[in-house]
């Protein structure tokens, strides 16, 4: 059975998360993704790795999470001969994918116009921090910078404190999703209309896209959303997180039917709220007329006290009997790794990773029943595919050994070993 992107070749010159995660999505779908790595390799090979990994092995956790199913070509990209190899690969490829700064790509001879002249059907896809034009187009970015600028941190944190970071790299992974989507759109356009084109996305743009409701609300109403800690300033009433007696937490949404409201108040010992005129209908509990958001939010302290009076197990047993209420337990990552719903949907895969052994890892969540792709190979060691890739380009064994040794020598020089 064919894979959805079988026959598509991608040349990835990317590091960290934004570019590599997009490349991994394409590899998961059957594309042949050749990861071109400089002398030091992709820097994320060394992020959160184990002590005995070895530099050339480089299976840091960030690298493992973003490079499944790829082939690694290790080159000293300071050499003209190495750039010539990349250009030869791109000449026969469908996609060139990078998150290098555009001035660097131009200086290397890998700019859009240069590569397009040799391959008019090429999809040339770039992702950066702040977008391809404007005063900060070439500004360096890490995940936190784009999240800060996008407004995300402004609405994250306690209502009586300063802004806080979410516990995950949202900007980088969002940028990667947009890049993969943009590439797939350009490939579809090429099939329908002919010709390649350039694709540009950014971490900042992706963060704005993820927050479109909140940002549009600010624009449309003129109001500025505020930090609300365990709640949202855009969703009023009961919606939010509530800590339990044993240190857990549960998320509940708005209560939209009376039977659920009566049961919730009864179990929580909040009998007086059942007939409280502030909360005696779904519109009032959601802050809609005839009520207001401020009045609807007065329910929150009552629920905070009620949830803290019982354990997580007591609450989950009770809430499981309320089919109309949207709720769930706040899980840590180890609980996620054993979640039966996650496992049933194959959102995790088991792979043997060098230096770690067999581990559960996050899988591609997209499922296609007509062209499902098999689980891809673990991330490659640095330069693991030099011989097969360079042989396919016509290089002999002597030349391949020389190219690989040049990369190894450059690595040692850079490290001073």
MARKE-283429 format. One record per atom (N, C-alpha, C): residue in one letter; x negated, y, z. Coordinates in steps of 0.05 Angstrom, whole numbers, padded with zeros to 5 digits, always signed. Example, Ala and Ser with C-alpha at 12.3 -4.5 7.8 and 13.67 -1.06 7.14 Angstrom:
A-00264-00114+00156/A-00246-00090+00156/A-00264-00066+00156/S-00257-00045+00142/S-00273-00021+00143/S-00258+00001+00157/
! end
This chain:
X-00017-00024+00000/X+00000+00000+00000/X-00018+00025+00000/X-00013+00044-00018/X-00031+00067-00020/X-00026+00086+00004/X-00047+00101+00011/X-00045+00121+00031/X-00037+00147+00018/X-00024+00165+00033/X-00012+00189+00021/X-00033+00207+00007/X-00057+00209+00017/X-00078+00226+00005/X-00100+00210-00008/X-00095+00185-00014/X-00115+00168-00026/X-00123+00181-00053/X-00149+00182-00058/X-00160+00195-00082/X-00167+00224-00080/X-00160+00236-00057/X-00167+00264-00052/X-00194+00265-00038/X-00213+00280-00048/X-00239+00283-00035/X-00242+00311-00023/X-00250+00311+00002/X-00253+00336+00017/X-00282+00339+00026/X-00294+00362+00020/X-00321+00368+00031/X-00317+00388+00054/X-00324+00378+00077/X-00321+00394+00102/X-00347+00405+00111/X-00350+00431+00113/X-00373+00444+00125/X-00362+00460+00148/X-00359+00447+00171/X-00344+00459+00193/X-00355+00449+00219/X-00349+00464+00240/X-00358+00457+00267/X-00337+00464+00287/X-00342+00454+00312/X-00323+00458+00334/X-00296+00446+00328/X-00274+00461+00329/X-00247+00448+00327/X-00231+00457+00303/X-00230+00483+00297/X-00211+00492+00277/X-00214+00478+00250/X-00238+00477+00240/X-00243+00464+00214/X-00241+00433+00217/X-00257+00421+00236/X-00257+00392+00238/X-00230+00380+00244/X-00213+00392+00260/X-00187+00380+00266/X-00170+00379+00240/X-00171+00400+00224/X-00157+00400+00199/X-00168+00378+00181/X-00195+00375+00180/X-00206+00354+00164/X-00198+00326+00174/X-00196+00323+00200/X-00187+00297+00211/X-00159+00291+00203/X-00142+00310+00202/X-00114+00305+00193/X-00115+00294+00164/X-00130+00307+00147/X-00132+00298+00119/X-00144+00270+00117/X-00164+00264+00134/X-00176+00237+00134/X-00155+00217+00144/X-00140+00224+00164/X-00120+00205+00174/X-00099+00198+00152/X-00095+00217+00134/X-00075+00212+00113/X-00088+00200+00088/X-00113+00192+00090/X-00125+00177+00069/X-00145+00191+00051/X-00150+00217+00056/X-00170+00231+00041/X-00198+00222+00048/X-00216+00223+00029/X-00244+00218+00034/X-00257+00244+00043/X-00262+00246+00068/X-00273+00271+00080/X-00303+00267+00085/X-00319+00282+00070/X-00348+00282+00074/X-00355+00306+00092/X-00365+00300+00116/X-00372+00321+00135/X-00401+00328+00131/X-00407+00351+00120/X-00434+00360+00116/X-00444+00373+00141/X-00465+00362+00153/X-00475+00372+00179/X-00504+00384+00175/X-00509+00407+00188/X-00536+00419+00187/X-00555+00403+00204/X-00580+00413+00205/X-00601+00398+00219/X-00593+00391+00248/X-00581+00410+00262/X-00573+00405+00290/X-00546+00390+00292/X-00534+00384+00270/X-00508+00371+00270/X-00486+00390+00278/X-00462+00380+00278/X-00440+00396+00288/X-00445+00400+00318/X-00444+00426+00326/X-00451+00432+00354/X-00433+00418+00374/X-00409+00411+00366/X-00391+00399+00386/X-00398+00370+00391/X-00418+00359+00377/X-00428+00332+00384/X-00439+00332+00413/X-00447+00355+00423/X-00460+00356+00449/X-00442+00367+00471/X-00416+00372+00465/X-00398+00385+00484/X-00384+00363+00500/X-00388+00363+00526/X-00376+00344+00545/X-00383+00315+00538/X-00408+00311+00529/X-00417+00284+00523/X-00428+00270+00548/X-00438+00245+00544/X-00450+00231+00566/X-00480+00234+00565/X-00494+00230+00587/X-00522+00237+00589/X-00540+00220+00571/X-00533+00195+00567/X-00550+00177+00551/X-00542+00175+00522/X-00528+00194+00512/X-00517+00193+00485/X-00539+00195+00464/X-00559+00212+00469/X-00579+00217+00449/X-00570+00237+00429/X-00588+00256+00421/X-00579+00279+00405/X-00568+00270+00378/X-00581+00251+00365/X-00572+00244+00338/X-00546+00227+00340/X-00541+00214+00362/X-00515+00200+00365/X-00493+00220+00367/X-00495+00237+00388/X-00477+00260+00391/X-00448+00254+00391/X-00439+00239+00411/X-00410+00233+00413/X-00397+00247+00437/X-00402+00274+00438/X-00388+00290+00458/X-00358+00288+00454/X-00343+00293+00476/X-00314+00288+00474/X-00300+00306+00454/X-00310+00331+00450/X-00298+00348+00431/X-00302+00338+00402/X-00326+00327+00397/X-00332+00315+00371/X-00314+00291+00366/X-00312+00274+00386/X-00295+00249+00382/X-00266+00257+00376/X-00256+00278+00388/X-00228+00285+00385/X-00222+00297+00358/X-00243+00304+00342/X-00237+00319+00318/X-00250+00308+00292/X-00262+00284+00293/X-00277+00275+00270/X-00273+00246+00263/X-00251+00235+00270/X-00244+00207+00263/X-00242+00204+00233/X-00252+00182+00223/X-00248+00174+00195/X-00264+00189+00174/X-00285+00204+00182/X-00301+00219+00163/X-00327+00205+00158/X-00340+00215+00137/X-00368+00206+00130/X-00387+00229+00135/X-00409+00224+00149/X-00428+00245+00156/X-00452+00246+00137/X-00456+00270+00126/X-00480+00275+00109/X-00497+00295+00124/X-00521+00287+00131/X-00539+00304+00147/X-00560+00317+00130/X-00560+00343+00129/X-00579+00358+00112/X-00591+00382+00127/X-00615+00390+00118/X-00626+00415+00127/X-00616+00436+00108/X-00595+00450+00116/X-00581+00468+00098/X-00597+00494+00093/X-00621+00496+00104/X-00638+00519+00097/X-00652+00515+00071/X-00651+00490+00061/X-00666+00483+00037/X-00648+00486+00012/X-00660+00496-00009/X-00645+00498-00034/X-00636+00471-00045/X-00653+00451-00040/X-00645+00424-00049/X-00620+00413-00035/X-00617+00421-00010/X-00593+00413+00005/X-00568+00427-00005/X-00570+00453-00011/X-00548+00467-00022/X-00540+00456-00049/X-00560+00448-00065/X-00554+00435-00090/X-00538+00410-00087/X-00544+00394-00066/X-00528+00370-00060/X-00500+00377-00054/X-00496+00397-00037/X-00468+00405-00030/X-00453+00414-00054/X-00466+00430-00072/X-00453+00439-00096/X-00445+00416-00114/X-00462+00396-00116/X-00456+00372-00132/X-00431+00358-00121/X-00430+00356-00094/X-00406+00344-00082/X-00381+00360-00088/X-00383+00386-00084/X-00360+00403-00088/X-00350+00402-00117/X-00369+00399-00136/X-00361+00399-00164/X-00342+00376-00170/X-00343+00354-00155/X-00326+00332-00160/X-00305+00329-00138/X-00300+00349-00122/X-00282+00347-00100/X-00256+00362-00105/X-00236+00356-00089/X-00210+00370-00090/X-00209+00393-00071/X-00223+00391-00048/X-00220+00411-00027/X-00248+00417-00016/X-00254+00443-00012/X-00277+00451+00004/X-00265+00465+00029/X-00272+00455+00052/X-00260+00464+00078/X-00282+00474+00096/X-00279+00498+00107/X-00300+00509+00125/X-00289+00528+00145/X-00302+00530+00168/X-00297+00552+00187/X-00322+00568+00192/X-00341+00566+00174/X-00365+00584+00175/X-00355+00612+00168/X-00370+00632+00178/X-00363+00660+00170/X-00369+00663+00140/X-00352+00678+00127/X-00354+00680+00098/X-00381+00692+00089/X-00392+00713+00102/X-00418+00722+00094/X-00440+00701+00094/X-00438+00682+00113/X-00457+00660+00114/X-00454+00642+00090/X-00429+00636+00083/X-00424+00618+00060/X-00433+00632+00034/X-00428+00657+00032/X-00438+00672+00008/X-00468+00671+00006/X-00482+00675+00029/X-00511+00675+00029/X-00522+00647+00022/X-00508+00627+00029/X-00516+00599+00023/X-00511+00591-00006/X-00496+00608-00021/X-00489+00600-00048/X-00464+00583-00049/X-00447+00585-00028/X-00423+00568-00026/X-00398+00585-00023/X-00399+00609-00035/X-00376+00627-00034/X-00355+00618-00053/X-00331+00630-00051/X-00308+00621-00066/X-00312+00624-00096/X-00321+00647-00105/X-00324+00652-00134/X-00345+00634-00146/X-00366+00630-00131/X-00388+00613-00141/X-00379+00584-00145/X-00365+00573-00125/X-00356+00545-00127/X-00333+00542-00146/X-00316+00562-00147/X-00293+00561-00165/X-00302+00561-00195/X-00324+00575-00200/X-00334+00576-00228/X-00341+00548-00238/X-00350+00531-00220/X-00358+00504-00228/X-00335+00484-00226/X-00315+00491-00209/X-00292+00472-00205/X-00267+00489-00203/X-00254+00496-00226/X-00231+00513-00225/X-00207+00500-00211/X-00207+00474-00207/X-00185+00461-00193/X-00189+00458-00163/X-00211+00470-00153/X-00218+00467-00125/X-00199+00483-00107/X-00190+00471-00085/X-00176+00485-00063/X-00198+00492-00043/X-00203+00518-00041/X-00224+00529-00024/X-00211+00540+00001/X-00214+00526+00023/X-00199+00532+00047/X-00217+00542+00070/X-00211+00565+00080/X-00226+00577+00102/X-00208+00583+00126/X-00219+00578+00149/X-00205+00587+00174/X-00226+00602+00190/X-00217+00625+00201/X-00236+00640+00218/X-00221+00650+00243/X-00233+00669+00257/X-00221+00678+00282/X-00198+00698+00278/X-00203+00718+00261/X-00185+00741+00260/X-00172+00747+00233/X-00177+00731+00213/X-00166+00736+00187/X-00187+00744+00167/X-00181+00741+00141/X-00201+00746+00120/X-00208+00775+00114/X-00191+00794+00122/X-00196+00822+00117/X-00192+00838+00143/X-00198+00864+00141/X-00195+00881+00165/X-00221+00885+00179/X-00222+00903+00198/X-00247+00911+00212/X-00260+00888+00227/X-00245+00867+00235/X-00257+00846+00250/X-00258+00819+00235/X-00257+00821+00209/X-00257+00796+00193/X-00282+00779+00198/X-00305+00792+00203/X-00329+00777+00207/X-00337+00775+00237/X-00318+00782+00255/X-00324+00781+00283/X-00324+00752+00293/X-00343+00745+00309/X-00344+00718+00320/X-00322+00713+00340/X-00313+00688+00341/X-00290+00682+00357/X-00293+00654+00370/X-00284+00653+00395/X-00278+00627+00408/X-00249+00627+00415/X-00239+00603+00421/X-00210+00600+00426/X-00199+00621+00444/X-00212+00627+00466/X-00201+00645+00486/X-00198+00674+00475/X-00216+00682+00457/X-00214+00709+00447/X-00189+00713+00430/X-00183+00694+00413/X-00159+00696+00396/X-00134+00695+00413/X-00134+00678+00434/X-00111+00676+00451/X-00107+00702+00467/X-00128+00715+00475/X-00126+00740+00489/X-00115+00761+00471/X-00125+00763+00447/X-00116+00784+00429/X-00087+00780+00419/X-00079+00755+00418/X-00052+00749+00408/X-00030+00756+00427/X-00036+00761+00452/X-00016+00767+00473/X-00009+00743+00490/X-00020+00720+00484/X-00013+00696+00499/X-00020+00698+00529/X-00044+00708+00534/X-00053+00709+00562/X-00037+00730+00577/X-00027+00750+00563/X-00012+00771+00577/X+00014+00761+00590/X+00026+00740+00578/X+00051+00729+00589/X+00046+00703+00604/X+00021+00697+00610/X+00014+00672+00624/X+00002+00679+00651/X+00013+00669+00672/X+00003+00674+00699/X+00025+00682+00718/X+00019+00685+00744/X+00039+00692+00764/X+00050+00720+00759/X+00075+00724+00767/X+00088+00750+00763/X+00075+00772+00780/X+00062+00764+00802/X+00049+00784+00819/X+00018+00783+00816/X+00008+00772+00794/X-00020+00771+00791/X-00028+00778+00762/X-00054+00773+00756/X-00064+00780+00730/X-00060+00758+00710/X-00068+00763+00685/X-00064+00743+00664/X-00082+00719+00669/X-00073+00696+00658/X-00088+00671+00662/X-00089+00655+00635/X-00109+00637+00634/X-00112+00620+00610/X-00094+00595+00613/X-00081+00587+00592/X-00070+00560+00592/X-00092+00539+00594/X-00086+00515+00601/X-00107+00495+00606/X-00115+00480+00581/X-00112+00492+00557/X-00119+00478+00533/X-00127+00497+00511/X-00140+00487+00490/X-00150+00504+00468/X-00129+00507+00447/X-00109+00524+00453/X-00087+00527+00435/X-00094+00541+00408/X-00111+00561+00410/X-00116+00577+00385/X-00131+00560+00365/X-00151+00545+00373/X-00166+00529+00354/X-00149+00507+00341/X-00134+00493+00358/X-00118+00471+00346/X-00095+00482+00330/X-00084+00505+00337/X-00063+00517+00321/X-00074+00526+00294/X-00098+00538+00295/X-00111+00545+00270/X-00116+00521+00252/X-00124+00499+00264/X-00128+00474+00249/X-00102+00465+00236/X-00080+00465+00250/X-00055+00457+00239/X-00047+00474+00215/X-00051+00500+00218/X-00045+00519+00196/X-00063+00513+00172/X-00088+00507+00177/X-00107+00502+00155/X-00098+00477+00140/X-00092+00456+00155/X-00083+00431+00142/X-00057+00436+00126/X-00039+00451+00137/X-00014+00458+00123/X-00020+00474+00098/X-00038+00494+00100/X-00045+00510+00077/X-00058+00493+00055/X-00075+00475+00062/X-00088+00458+00043/X-00068+00440+00028/X-00050+00428+00044/X-00029+00411+00031/X-00011+00428+00013/X-00005+00452+00020/X+00011+00470+00003/X-00004+00476-00023/X-00030+00482-00021/X-00045+00488-00045/X-00049+00463-00063/X-00051+00440-00051/X-00053+00415-00067/X-00027+00410-00082/X-00005+00415-00068/X+00021+00412-00081/X+00025+00432-00104/X+00016+00457-00099/X+00018+00477-00120/X+00001+00470-00144/X-00023+00458-00139/X-00040+00450-00161/X-00027+00428-00177/X-00014+00410-00164/X-00001+00388-00178/X+00023+00398-00195/X+00038+00417-00183/X+00062+00428-00197/X+00055+00448-00219/X+00035+00465-00213/X+00031+00488-00230/X+00003+00489-00243/X-00016+00473-00232/X-00043+00472-00243/X-00061+00492-00230/X-00087+00485-00228/X-00107+00504-00218/X-00110+00504-00188/X-00135+00508-00180/X-00140+00510-00151/X-00136+00539-00142/X-00140+00543-00116/X-00137+00570-00105/X-00150+00570-00077/X-00152+00594-00067/X-00163+00598-00040/X-00142+00598-00019/X-00148+00586+00003/X-00130+00585+00027/X-00144+00599+00050/X-00131+00618+00063/X-00142+00631+00086/X-00122+00630+00109/X-00132+00621+00132/X-00116+00622+00157/X-00135+00630+00179/X-00125+00636+00203/X-00141+00644+00225/X-00129+00636+00251/X-00146+00635+00272/X-00136+00629+00299/X-00117+00650+00308/X-00123+00675+00303/X-00105+00697+00311/X-00078+00694+00298/X-00078+00690+00271/X-00053+00687+00257/X-00037+00664+00267/X-00051+00642+00273/X-00036+00618+00282/X-00024+00623+00310/X-00038+00638+00327/X-00027+00644+00353/X-00002+00662+00351/X-00003+00681+00332/X+00021+00697+00328/X+00044+00680+00319/X+00039+00661+00301/X+00059+00643+00290/X+00072+00626+00313/X+00055+00617+00331/X+00065+00601+00354/X+00082+00618+00373/X+00078+00643+00373/X+00093+00661+00391/X+00112+00679+00376/X+00122+00670+00353/X+00138+00687+00336/X+00163+00697+00350/X+00176+00679+00366/X+00200+00688+00380/X+00194+00710+00400/X+00174+00706+00416/X+00167+00726+00437/X+00159+00752+00425/X+00141+00751+00404/X+00131+00776+00392/X+00154+00790+00377/X+00170+00775+00363/X+00193+00787+00349/X+00213+00799+00369/X+00216+00787+00392/X+00234+00798+00413/X+00224+00825+00422/X+00197+00827+00426/X+00186+00853+00434/X+00190+00874+00413/X+00187+00866+00387/X+00191+00885+00365/X+00220+00894+00363/X+00238+00874+00365/X+00267+00880+00361/X+00280+00895+00384/X+00271+00889+00408/X+00284+00902+00431/X+00269+00925+00443/X+00243+00927+00436/X+00227+00948+00447/X+00218+00942+00475/X+00225+00919+00486/X+00218+00912+00513/X+00192+00895+00512/X+00176+00897+00533/X+00152+00882+00535/X+00156+00858+00554/X+00152+00834+00545/X+00155+00811+00562/X+00133+00811+00583/X+00141+00801+00607/X+00123+00801+00630/X+00116+00772+00638/X+00094+00770+00654/X+00087+00744+00666/X+00108+00737+00686/X+00116+00711+00686/X+00136+00702+00705/X+00128+00676+00719/X+00102+00670+00718/X+00092+00646+00732/X+00105+00621+00722/X+00121+00608+00738/X+00133+00582+00731/X+00158+00586+00713/X+00163+00610+00704/X+00187+00615+00688/X+00179+00630+00663/X+00199+00634+00646/X+00195+00649+00621/X+00211+00675+00623/X+00199+00697+00613/X+00213+00722+00613/X+00232+00724+00590/X+00232+00704+00572/X+00249+00705+00549/X+00273+00686+00553/X+00272+00669+00573/X+00294+00650+00579/X+00302+00654+00608/X+00326+00662+00613/X+00335+00669+00640/X+00347+00646+00655/X+00353+00650+00680/X+00367+00631+00697/X+00349+00608+00707/X+00360+00584+00706/X+00347+00561+00719/X+00322+00551+00705/X+00319+00558+00680/X+00298+00548+00663/X+00270+00553+00676/X+00255+00532+00681/X+00229+00536+00693/X+00217+00512+00706/X+00195+00515+00720/X+00182+00494+00735/X+00187+00497+00765/X+00191+00473+00778/X+00197+00474+00807/X+00180+00453+00820/X+00165+00461+00840/X+00148+00443+00856/X+00165+00426+00874/X+00155+00401+00879/X+00169+00382+00896/X+00154+00379+00922/X+00166+00363+00940/X+00155+00360+00967/X+00128+00347+00968/X+00122+00330+00949/X+00097+00315+00949/X+00076+00326+00930/X+00079+00352+00922/X+00059+00365+00905/X+00064+00361+00875/X+00085+00348+00867/X+00091+00346+00839/X+00106+00370+00829/X+00116+00368+00805/X+00132+00390+00794/X+00150+00379+00772/X+00173+00392+00769/X+00193+00384+00750/X+00202+00408+00734/X+00205+00405+00708/X+00216+00426+00691/X+00246+00420+00687/X+00263+00440+00691/X+00291+00438+00683/X+00298+00461+00665/X+00317+00456+00647/X+00326+00477+00629/X+00352+00489+00641/X+00365+00505+00625/X+00390+00518+00635/X+00412+00497+00637/X+00429+00501+00657/X+00451+00482+00663/X+00476+00492+00649/X+00484+00478+00628/X+00505+00488+00610/X+00532+00475+00614/X+00535+00456+00632/X+00562+00445+00637/X+00567+00444+00667/X+00592+00446+00674/X+00600+00449+00702/X+00595+00423+00718/X+00600+00400+00707/X+00595+00375+00721/X+00566+00373+00730/X+00548+00380+00712/X+00519+00379+00719/X+00513+00399+00741/X+00524+00423+00738/X+00518+00444+00758/X+00528+00436+00786/X+00552+00425+00787/X+00562+00416+00813/X+00545+00394+00825/X+00537+00375+00808/X+00520+00353+00818/X+00493+00363+00828/X+00481+00381+00812/X+00454+00392+00819/X+00456+00407+00846/X+00476+00424+00849/X+00479+00440+00873/X+00484+00421+00897/X+00500+00401+00893/X+00506+00382+00915/X+00481+00367+00924/X+00466+00356+00905/X+00442+00341+00912/X+00421+00359+00925/X+00420+00384+00917/X+00400+00402+00928/X+00409+00416+00953/X+00432+00410+00963/X+00442+00423+00987/X+00449+00452+00983/X+00457+00459+00958/X+00464+00486+00951/X+00494+00489+00945/X+00510+00478+00963/X+00539+00477+00959/X+00551+00505+00955/X+00539+00525+00968/X+00550+00552+00966/X+00548+00563+00937/X+00528+00553+00922/X+00524+00563+00895/X+00546+00554+00876/X+00559+00532+00883/X+00580+00521+00864/X+00602+00542+00859/X+00608+00557+00879/X+00630+00577+00877/X+00619+00606+00877/X+00593+00609+00877/X+00581+00636+00876/X+00588+00649+00850/X+00601+00672+00851/X+00610+00686+00826/X+00586+00694+00808/X+00562+00695+00818/X+00539+00701+00801/X+00532+00679+00782/X+00539+00654+00789/X+00530+00631+00774/X+00552+00612+00766/X+00577+00621+00765/X+00599+00602+00762/X+00607+00596+00733/X+00589+00603+00714/X+00594+00595+00686/X+00568+00594+00672/X+00566+00578+00650/X+00541+00577+00635/X+00531+00604+00625/X+00548+00621+00614/X+00537+00647+00606/X+00525+00663+00629/X+00537+00662+00652/X+00526+00677+00675/X+00499+00665+00683/X+00498+00638+00683/X+00472+00625+00691/X+00450+00630+00671/X+00457+00638+00646/X+00437+00644+00626/X+00432+00674+00623/X+00445+00690+00639/X+00440+00719+00638/X+00454+00733+00615/X+00475+00720+00604/X+00490+00733+00583/X+00515+00746+00594/X+00527+00765+00579/X+00551+00779+00589/X+00573+00759+00597/X+00586+00764+00619/X+00587+00789+00634/X+00565+00793+00655/X+00546+00775+00656/X+00524+00778+00675/X+00500+00792+00661/X+00477+00792+00675/X+00453+00804+00664/X+00429+00785+00670/X+00407+00788+00656/X+00384+00771+00662/X+00375+00773+00691/X+00375+00797+00702/X+00365+00800+00729/X+00383+00785+00749/X+00409+00785+00745/X+00427+00771+00763/X+00424+00740+00760/X+00421+00731+00735/X+00418+00703+00730/X+00393+00692+00743/X+00372+00708+00743/X+00346+00699+00755/X+00347+00698+00785/X+00368+00708+00798/X+00371+00706+00827/X+00375+00677+00836/X+00381+00659+00817/X+00385+00631+00825/X+00359+00617+00830/X+00337+00628+00820/X+00311+00614+00821/X+00301+00609+00850/X+00302+00628+00868/X+00292+00622+00895/X+00308+00600+00909/X+00334+00598+00903/X+00350+00576+00915/X+00339+00549+00905/X+00334+00547+00879/X+00325+00522+00868/X+00296+00515+00877/X+00280+00536+00881/X+00253+00531+00891/X+00254+00517+00918/X+00270+00527+00936/X+00273+00515+00962/X+00284+00487+00961/X+00304+00483+00944/X+00317+00456+00941/X+00297+00436+00931/X+00282+00442+00911/X+00263+00423+00899/X+00241+00417+00919/X+00232+00436+00934/X+00210+00431+00953/X+00219+00414+00977/X+00245+00410+00979/X+00255+00394+01002/X+00256+00364+00996/X+00251+00356+00971/X+00252+00328+00964/X+00228+00321+00947/X+00222+00295+00946/X+00199+00286+00932/X+00204+00284+00902/X+00183+00281+00887/X+00186+00278+00858/X+00203+00254+00851/X+00198+00231+00865/X+00213+00207+00859/X+00243+00211+00865/X+00249+00224+00887/X+00277+00229+00894/X+00291+00246+00872/X+00277+00267+00863/X+00288+00284+00842/X+00291+00269+00816/X+00271+00254+00808/X+00272+00240+00782/X+00294+00219+00782/X+00298+00206+00804/X+00320+00186+00805/X+00347+00200+00802/X+00350+00222+00815/X+00375+00237+00813/X+00379+00248+00785/X+00359+00262+00774/X+00361+00275+00748/X+00366+00256+00725/X+00356+00231+00729/X+00360+00211+00708/X+00390+00205+00704/X+00407+00212+00723/X+00435+00207+00721/X+00451+00231+00710/X+00436+00252+00700/X+00449+00275+00689/X+00443+00277+00659/X+00458+00263+00643/X+00452+00262+00614/X+00453+00288+00599/X+00467+00308+00610/X+00470+00334+00596/X+00448+00353+00603/X+00432+00347+00622/X+00411+00366+00631/X+00384+00359+00618/X+00371+00379+00606/X+00344+00375+00596/X+00324+00380+00619/X+00308+00359+00624/X+00289+00361+00646/X+00266+00342+00641/X+00244+00345+00655/X+00222+00325+00654/X+00202+00331+00676/X+00186+00311+00682/X+00165+00313+00702/X+00140+00326+00690/X+00127+00343+00705/X+00101+00353+00697/X+00080+00332+00701/X+00067+00323+00680/X+00048+00301+00682/X+00019+00312+00678/X+00000+00298+00691/X-00028+00304+00685/X-00036+00287+00661/X-00061+00291+00651/X-00069+00277+00626/X-00071+00247+00630/X-00079+00238+00654/X-00081+00209+00658/X-00053+00196+00658/X-00034+00210+00668/X-00006+00200+00666/X+00003+00199+00637/X-00005+00219+00622/X+00002+00220+00593/X-00010+00195+00579/X-00034+00188+00586/X-00048+00165+00573/X-00033+00139+00578/X-00017+00138+00599/X-00002+00113+00605/X+00028+00116+00601/X+00037+00138+00590/X+00065+00144+00587/X+00077+00124+00567/X+00098+00109+00575/X+00109+00088+00557/X+00122+00100+00532/X+00132+00125+00533/X+00144+00137+00510/X+00122+00145+00490/X+00100+00155+00500/X+00076+00162+00484/X+00066+00137+00470/X+00064+00115+00485/X+00053+00090+00474/X+00072+00078+00454/X+00098+00079+00459/X+00117+00067+00441/X+00117+00080+00414/X+00111+00106+00413/X+00110+00120+00388/X+00082+00121+00375/X+00064+00107+00387/X+00036+00105+00377/X+00023+00132+00374/X+00029+00150+00393/X+00016+00176+00394/X-00012+00174+00404/X-00020+00151+00414/X-00047+00145+00422/X-00057+00121+00407/X-00083+00120+00401/X-00095+00096+00389/X-00118+00087+00406/X-00125+00062+00405/X-00148+00052+00419/X-00171+00049+00399/X-00194+00060+00407/X-00218+00058+00390/X-00242+00053+00407/X-00261+00039+00395/X-00287+00033+00408/X-00305+00056+00400/X-00313+00072+00420/X-00330+00095+00416/X-00357+00090+00427/X-00379+00094+00412/X-00406+00090+00423/X-00410+00106+00449/X-00422+00092+00468/X-00429+00102+00495/X-00405+00103+00513/X-00380+00101+00503/X-00356+00102+00520/X-00342+00075+00522/X-00344+00059+00501/X-00328+00034+00500/X-00301+00040+00489/X-00282+00021+00493/X-00255+00024+00482/X-00239+00044+00499/X-00228+00063+00485/X-00212+00084+00499/X-00187+00091+00483/X-00167+00101+00497/X-00143+00111+00484/X-00148+00140+00476/X-00142+00147+00451/X-00147+00174+00441/X-00122+00184+00427/X-00120+00210+00425/X-00096+00221+00412/X-00096+00215+00382/X-00074+00205+00372/X-00071+00197+00344/X-00058+00219+00328/X-00057+00215+00302/X-00041+00232+00285/X-00012+00227+00290/X+00004+00248+00297/X+00032+00243+00304/X+00051+00241+00281/X+00041+00247+00256/X+00058+00246+00233/X+00061+00218+00223/X+00085+00208+00219/X+00090+00181+00210/X+00104+00182+00183/X+00094+00167+00163/X+00106+00164+00137/X+00112+00135+00133/X+00137+00127+00129/X+00143+00099+00127/X+00136+00087+00100/X+00135+00104+00079/X+00129+00093+00052/X+00100+00090+00046/X+00084+00108+00058/X+00055+00107+00052/X+00039+00110+00079/X+00044+00092+00097/X+00029+00094+00123/X+00000+00088+00119/X-00017+00103+00132/X-00046+00098+00131/X-00055+00082+00155/X-00075+00065+00151/X-00085+00050+00174/X-00101+00068+00193/X-00105+00059+00217/X-00122+00074+00236/X-00150+00077+00225/X-00160+00101+00226/X-00186+00106+00213/X-00209+00099+00232/X-00233+00098+00221/X-00257+00090+00236/X-00263+00112+00256/X-00278+00104+00277/X-00287+00124+00297/X-00304+00146+00284/X-00308+00168+00298/X-00325+00189+00287/X-00353+00178+00281/X-00366+00189+00260/X-00392+00178+00251/X-00415+00189+00267/X-00436+00173+00268/X-00461+00183+00279/X-00473+00203+00259/X-00490+00221+00268/X-00502+00241+00251/X-00517+00229+00228/X-00509+00235+00204/X-00522+00224+00180/X-00517+00195+00174/X-00496+00184+00186/X-00490+00155+00183/X-00486+00148+00154/X-00477+00166+00137/X-00470+00160+00109/X-00488+00173+00089/X-00512+00182+00098/X-00530+00194+00079/X-00535+00177+00055/X-00542+00152+00060/X-00550+00134+00038/X-00528+00130+00018/X-00504+00123+00027/X-00482+00117+00008/X-00473+00142-00007/X-00472+00165+00007/X-00463+00189-00007/X-00484+00198-00027/X-00509+00199-00019/X-00530+00208-00038/X-00535+00189-00060/X-00532+00163-00055/X-00534+00143-00077/X-00512+00148-00098/X-00488+00155-00089/X-00466+00160-00108/X-00472+00185-00125/X-00489+00203-00116/X-00497+00226-00131/X-00521+00221-00149/X-00532+00197-00148/X-00554+00190-00166/X-00582+00192-00153/X-00584+00197-00127/X-00610+00199-00114/X-00620+00170-00109/X-00646+00166-00112/X-00658+00140-00107/X-00666+00138-00078/X-00676+00115-00070/X-00682+00110-00042/X-00704+00128-00032/X-00724+00134-00048/X-00746+00152-00040/X-00735+00180-00035/X-00718+00190-00053/X-00708+00217-00050/X-00689+00218-00026/X-00674+00198-00021/X-00655+00197+00002/X-00671+00198+00028/X-00692+00182+00029/X-00709+00182+00053/X-00721+00209+00058/X-00730+00222+00037/X-00742+00249+00040/X-00722+00269+00049/X-00697+00268+00039/X-00676+00287+00047/X-00669+00283+00076/X-00666+00258+00084/X-00658+00253+00112/X-00681+00260+00131/X-00705+00255+00123/X-00728+00261+00140/X-00731+00292+00144/X-00725+00307+00123/X-00726+00336+00124/X-00706+00346+00145/X-00682+00334+00146/X-00663+00342+00166/X-00672+00334+00194/X-00683+00310+00197/X-00693+00301+00223/X-00716+00319+00233/X-00734+00326+00215/X-00756+00344+00222/X-00746+00371+00231/X-00727+00382+00216/X-00716+00408+00223/X-00702+00407+00250/X-00689+00385+00256/X-00676+00382+00283/X-00697+00383+00305/X-00719+00368+00301/X-00740+00367+00321/X-00753+00394+00325/X-00757+00408+00303/X-00769+00434+00304/X-00751+00454+00320/X-00725+00452+00314/X-00707+00470+00328/X-00705+00464+00358/X-00709+00439+00365/X-00707+00431+00393/X-00734+00433+00407/X-00756+00436+00392/X-00783+00437+00403/X-00792+00411+00414/X-00785+00389+00400/X-00793+00362+00409/X-00809+00348+00387/
! end
